Amino acid sequence: FVANVSHEMRTPITVLMGFLETMQSLDLEKSQQSQYFEMMMSQAQRMKSLVEDLLTLANLEANTLPASLEKINITTLMVLLKNDAEALSQGRHAFSFEVLSPNHLMGEEREVLSAFGNLVSNAIRYTPDIASIHVKWCVNERGEGEFSVADTGPGIASEHLSRLTERFYRVDRSRSRDTGGTGLGLAIVKHIANRHQAQLIINSTPGQGSTFTLRFPKERISD
């Protein structure tokens, strides 16, 4: 784990140092300076995201139960997710957000929003531009609440599915780096699911896309 963290931190730090050395040694035009500053900001944001995810994961691993249970309005939560998704996508994807059952979920709202948000942001990162992403909440025939994110991305081969929730596990490391992921998102989702007695279900077909579903027990669902 420590080796993985060191590796993930070393890359953006090395890039930042390279940019700083270049700016120090060369007389760059203002437009070039702006370009370098933008790339440096991107690497700094990457480190910030990694540190935040590490702290979140450490907190989840240290505490097996949510700090509190709240009655979470699913419709309100979906509006927040939609706003965040559209900001992250910047018009590159076609979204649909569906609430088939306007229920409430008993849980820790901050954690649930984090889990839902991680699934949506993952879909955005790995789904090609102009492709569609469908986000849905429903209650199945057994009364369980289901939050699902279906994308039309490249899909994931079956041999990778069981390892997706491991810390820093990536199907394609170089592509993950390009998309800005920290490699911790699904590990965080799995921990939050466990704390809420929920299941994380992953279905994927290479070349067709993936569906990630969080299934909550009926005892946590109310009108």
N, C-alpha and C positions, 0 to 999 in steps of 0.2 A: 504493500500500500504506500509506504513512504517513498519507495523508488518511483512509483507511478506519479505521485504528487510532485516529486522533484523534477521528473521529466516534463510534466505538463506546465510547470512554472518556468522551467529553464528556457523553453522555446520562446515565449513572448518576451522574457527578459533579454535574451540574446538579440532578438529583433530590435527591441528598444535601444539597446546599447549600440547596435550597428547604425541605426538612424542618428543617434546623438553624435557618434564619432564622425559620421558623414557631414552633418550640419556644422560641426566644429571645425572640420578640416577644409571644407569647400565653401566658396563664395556663391551661394545659391540665389537664384532669382526668387522674387516674392512668391510667384506661383508654385515654384518647386518647394519652397519652405512650407507653403500651405498644404501641399500634397503630403509632405513628410509628417507634418503635425497631425493630419487626418489619420495616417497609418499608425502613428504612435498612439493616438487616442484609441484606435481600434484594439491595439495590443493591451493597453492599460485596462480597457473595458473587459477584455478577455480574462485578465488576471483577477479583476474585481469579481466577475461572475464565478470564477473558480473558487475564490476564497469564500464567497457567500454560500455557494453550494456545499463546500466542505463544512462550514459552520452549521448549516441546516442539517446535514447528514449526521454530524457529531451529536447534535441535540436530539435528533430522532433516535439514534442508537443508545443514548444515555437514558432516555425515558420511554418506557414501553407503552404508556397510555397517554392520550391527549390531555393537555392541561385542563381543559374544560369541554363540556358538550353544549352546543348551541343548536337552536332550531334554524337551520339554514334555508333560506328561500332560494330554490333552484332557479326560478325565473330571473331573479335579481343577479344571481351568480353567472348565469349565461350571458346576460347583458355585459357584465364586466369582462368575461372571456372574449366576447365578440369585439369589444372595443380594443382590447389588448392585441387580439389576433390581427385585426385590420391595421393597427399601427406597426406591428412587426412585419407583416406581409408587404406593406406599402403598395397595395394594389396588384400584386403579382399573382394572387390566387383567387379562385371563386369559392366563396364560403356559403354554407347553409347551416344555420343554428336552429335546432328543433327542440321544443319542450312538449312532448306528447302527454305528459302528466305533470301538471303544475303543483308538484309536491314540495314538502319540506324534508330535509335530511338532518338527522341528529348527528352532529360531529363538531370538530374544531374548525371553524370557518377558514381561518388562515391556512391551515394544513390542507383542507379540501380544495381550496382555490389554488394552492401551490401544485397539488397533484393534477388537477384538471388542466391547469395552465401549462405544466410540463408536457402533458400529452399533446396539447394543441400546438405548442411551439415546436415540438419534435416533428409533427406532421408538416408544419410550415418549412422547417429546415430541409427536410428530405423529399418534399414533393416539388416536382418541376414547376416552373412558372406557367401560369395560365391554367394549370390543372386544378381539380376541385378537391375540397376538404369538407366533409360532412360531420358536424358535431351534434350529438343527440342525447337527450335524457328521456328515459321511459321507465315504466314499471312492467316487468314481465308477468307471465301467467302465474308465477309462484309468489308474486307480491314483492319481489326484490327490485331494488332500484338499480338501473344501469346507465352509466355515463359512457358513451362511446365516441371515438374519433376515428373516422374512416378516411383514408387518403388514397390517391391514385398515383402514388410514388412508385419507386422501382421494386418494392417488395423485399422480403428477407427470406433467405434460404432456411429450410427447416432446422439445419444443424446449428444455426445461431440462436434460435428462439429461446432456448432454455438458459442462455447466458446473458441475455440482454439487460437483465437487472443487476448484473455484477458491476461493481464500481470500476469505471474507466474502460469497460468492455466496449469495443467498437467493431462493427462489421467491416467497415472500410475506414481505417485511421486517417488517411490523407483527406478523404472526402469529409469526414466529421470535422477535421480541423478547418477546412474551408467554410463549413456552414456555421462555425462558431460555437458548437456544443462543447460542454465541459466533460461529457462522459459520465456524469453523475445523475442526470435527470431521472432516468428510469429506476435507479437505485433509491432515489428519494421517493418516487411514486410507490414503489413496493413497500417501503417502510411505513408510509402514511396509510396505505391499504391495510397492512397488518394491524396497525393501531386502531383502525376503524372496523375490524373484522370483515374486511372486504377482500375480494379476489381481483387480481389483475390477470386478464385473459388476453392473449395475443394471437391473432390469426393473420397469416400473411401468405401471399402467393407471389413468387418472383415474377416480375413483369406486369403484375396487376394491381399491387398495392397492399396496404395493411390496415387492420382494424384493431385498435387497442380499447379494451373495455374494462371499466371498474364496476364490479357488481357488489352492491351493498345488501346486507341481510334485511329482510322485511321489517324486523324490529326497529330499524333505524329510519323507516319511512313513515311519514304522516301527511295528512292533507293540509 
